[in-house]
């Protein structure tokens, strides 16, 4: 089990990829970066990869409405790379939304953005989102209702693995991906193992979803941006794809799978990611 909270891809003492284009990867809500190890391994020969281990857990950047502090946390993460050239931003779900916002805030730091199943919420859905936040209905009817009660501890790592392997959403992951999730997503505690990504923080992130994305996606968007969408993604279906398609134009592509396709099909997802990034960085 992973006991450290340092950035997953910055733990190596010496890097052998300093001449490659710098790429900053940001994970989805509740999935530490190590959960994406297989996916990211396929990108290593093409990019110099940097990634925060777990967003939202640094008390300097507490979760708040519309995620301003999380954006600042990501900006600090990008600046810590120390790159002399703009950085490619790649993000899944939460990480994609933050990448979208940060690139608009600090285009001087960014070369391009690729969103992995991170749809833009706009139109009437924004009004509904604001209503649910104002009335706190979002805590009852939103995804936070699940994360708030999520099981978070097991007697040992094997029990945690089996718990998730028995769930439909996780059962379709390649075995190594699920083992990485247990390895990097849990830590020891007195009675066994527990999730590293705190369910309270996961819930707070869901309940403070940005209702101001229109401010970030109004054209002209400052850098090239693309989107890869899971064919069966419930998140994209719920958010609607109109605003996302309007933002990215021709740089939109489908991939077989659901919202967690980087874990479901890491090799295919990596191949499509590299192909899209090639278009965005020409």
LINRAJO-V750219 format. One record per run of one state. SS is the DSSP state (@ for helix, = for strand, . for the rest). FROM is the first residue (numbers start at 1). TO is the last residue. If there is no record, write none. Layout:
SS,FROM,TO ; SS,FROM,TO
//
This chain:
.,1,7 ; @,8,10 ; .,11,20 ; =,21,26 ; .,27,32 ; @,33,41 ; .,42,46 ; =,47,51 ; .,52,58 ; @,59,61 ; .,62,64 ; @,65,80 ; .,81,86 ; =,87,92 ; .,93,93 ; @,94,105 ; .,106,106 ; @,107,109 ; =,110,116 ; .,117,123 ; @,124,134 ; .,135,137 ; @,138,141 ; .,142,143 ; @,144,147 ; .,148,152 ; =,153,154 ; .,155,156 ; @,157,165 ; .,166,167 ; @,168,171 ; .,172,174 ; @,175,185 ; =,186,189 ; .,190,191 ; =,192,195 ; .,196,198 ; @,199,207 ; .,208,213 ; @,214,217 ; .,218,223 ; =,224,230 ; .,231,233 ; @,234,239 ; .,240,241 ; @,242,248 ; .,249,251 ; =,252,255 ; .,256,260 ; @,261,264 ; .,265,265 ; @,266,280 ; .,281,282
//
